[in-house]
Amino acid sequence: MALRVSALVLLLLLVSAVNWALCWTFSCPPVCRCTLDRVSCTSHTQSQTTSRISSLRLMHLPFKEVLSRTFKGLVNVSRIEISQSDSIRKIQSEAFLSIHSLVEISIQNINQLMVVENGAFTDLPKLRYLSICNTGLRHFPDLSTIFSMELYFFLEIGDNMQVKSIPANAFQGISKEYMYMNLVRNGFTEIKSHAFNGTKLDNLNLKGNRHLSEIHEDAFEGATGPNTLDVSSTALRALPTRGLREVSVLIAQSALALKTLPPLENLLNLQEADLTYPSHCCAFHTWRTNNRENAVFGRFRNLTKLCNMDNQPNVDPSAEDLSDLYNINFHYPDLDLCVSSSSFRCTPEPDAFNPCEDLLGYGFLRSVTWIITIFAVLGNLAVLIVLLVSHQKLTVSRFLMCNLAFADLCMGLYLLLIALVDYRSRREYYNHATDWQTGFGCGVAGFLTVFASELSVYTLTMITLERWHTITYAMQKNRRLRLRHLMTVMAIGWAFSLLVALLPVLGVSSYTKVSICLPMDIETPASQGYVVAVLVLNVAAFLIVCCCYLGIYLSVHNPNVATRHGDTRIAKRMAVLIFTDFLCMAPISFFAISAALRMPLITVSQSKILLILFYPINSLCNPFLYTIFTRAFRKDMYLLLSRCGCCQAQAEFYRVQGLSVVTLASKNKSSKKAHSNHFHAYHIKLRGCFFNKDAT
């Protein structure tokens, strides 16, 4: 018995404590009547008190629901706020009913509020502000029975992360006048067709809806406006092509997925645009310039038509035709005929790295690019096929030539990719710029060109060093380079080239800075150091090549053995090799290093000429200078073709010649003049470094 009494006392104390806590956090307004399960603020409860209030603030409501007719018929109350409640789950139908003096409703910071029933806001003719923020709503609230008569209505719905879409006719019935909609930081993923039907939109703010990826094409069907549209920080991939003709201000900052714009003729009234990508501003400027030119030409055509009427006596000029003549100011013809364009502002403006031009910039570069691309791809592909498919033994020189051909083939593929994108985006690159430069394609192109460039430079250096070493130590067999040695050296070169090409992908510099996808970003010290280091290493490689070729020439030039004609041929061959290297490296390195040190001497547009005409010269020339023009390559090619039934006569010629060389070598070996023959063979070998591929 005593135990039961104790339990009852504890229960009473607990109930008292709860009631005391509720009374501490929630205070019932004097015009309302409050019980344990509801609050009622109506004209009836208002008439039972002498208190007069214009603002009703209900914080920390302890009830699960705001019942129907809770606020029915209140008089002289212009503002109702319900906030900071952890209990409210639902607002029932007609909770706010016929409050003809109500101007503002604010429902905020009620995380457990999941349902606002249809018709919860009914017959509120003076309402001009409604805010529903930071709730747990699952669906967009019904606002169709408000019927506000105010001249301007402000609707704020924000931070409701469980609301996934805006349905059709969501705002119909709120007001027949202009509205400002602040629909920010919600969980919207889509806005459905006819969502804004029946509304007059002055300002529509969708900023911060990070999951909003689609606005239906007909979302604005049946609506007037909007005049201002803000889709900043959304996941929109495209704007609707219909319903935007009245937009005068478009804001799309940090809208990284919005890479294409609707047809610009659907944005006729646009005067101000704050966008994410500079290329979009290029689109607007180009389109408006073309429109202005068309308008000027139209004026001239009408004027010409009017002037030609002298030869047509039966035709009288109409008032419309004469207006073109009367509107011309003969004192200031330039001012009048250049149809004045209204002020237009667009940010971000195109910068030095992203000018308003096609990918390749200049028309003649397209033809040059395709020519270089075709020869580079076909030439290096032919070298790879012949060297790899032929039955000849894989020698040191063949191995190096395979590496060089592969590197130069990658450069050719880079140029092919650039040429194809330029062809696809010709005259409207601004519509493709963002998608290209920030997409997978530009990253692949940038990786290809940097990898190819570094591997090609590295391999050329190894080829030159191998030639120098072979000639310098020609009489010392124990000093010859073996294939396994070169494989290790080239593995290091591959690893280095891959690392250099990967760094911009990992954030050191960037391939997205310019349209041709080269790492021109030097904003950070690491990026600047990366660019300068790569350029300096390439210049150092060129100097090594020059020094080695000088040493080779001095070794080969022996007036007691070599004829002047032979020396001249060797010198010319070396000069061609060094000249092509110099032509490729010097202009690029000079202007690139100056730009990397923040002292640019040419623009990005001008640099494209260097990068297309000089940058790939080695990739174009290498297969011909080092392989295709050599006698050994022709032999391999004819032997390979003979296996397919072609060029049998030429192949037989090289077989017979090869047999003769072997026979001659056998005779020389048995000759008594061994020392003289060895000395003669030494010089033949030196010359073979330049006239035959196997000694390359």
QUILINCOR-V890020 format. One record per run of one state. SS is the DSSP state (@ for helix, = for strand, . for the rest). FROM is the first residue (numbers start at 1). TO is the last residue. If there is no record, write none. Layout:
BEGIN
SS_FROM_TO / SS_FROM_TO
END
This chain:
BEGIN
._1_1 / @_2_25 / ._26_32 / =_33_34 / ._35_38 / =_39_40 / ._41_42 / @_43_47 / ._48_54 / =_55_59 / ._60_64 / =_65_66 / ._67_78 / =_79_83 / ._84_89 / =_90_91 / ._92_95 / =_96_97 / ._98_103 / =_104_110 / ._111_114 / =_115_116 / ._117_120 / =_121_122 / ._123_128 / =_129_135 / ._136_147 / =_148_148 / ._149_151 / =_152_158 / ._159_164 / =_165_166 / ._167_174 / =_175_175 / ._176_177 / =_178_182 / ._183_189 / =_190_191 / ._192_199 / =_200_205 / ._206_213 / =_214_215 / ._216_223 / =_224_224 / ._225_227 / =_228_230 / ._231_248 / =_249_251 / ._252_263 / @_264_267 / ._268_271 / =_272_274 / ._275_277 / @_278_311 / ._312_318 / @_319_326 / ._327_332 / @_333_337 / ._338_344 / =_345_347 / ._348_362 / @_363_389 / ._390_395 / @_396_424 / ._425_428 / @_429_431 / ._432_432 / @_433_437 / ._438_439 / @_440_472 / ._473_476 / @_477_479 / ._480_482 / @_483_503 / ._504_524 / @_525_556 / ._557_563 / @_564_596 / ._597_603 / @_604_613 / ._614_616 / @_617_628 / ._629_630 / @_631_642 / ._643_647 / @_648_670 / ._671_673 / @_674_691 / ._692_692 / @_693_695 / ._696_696
END
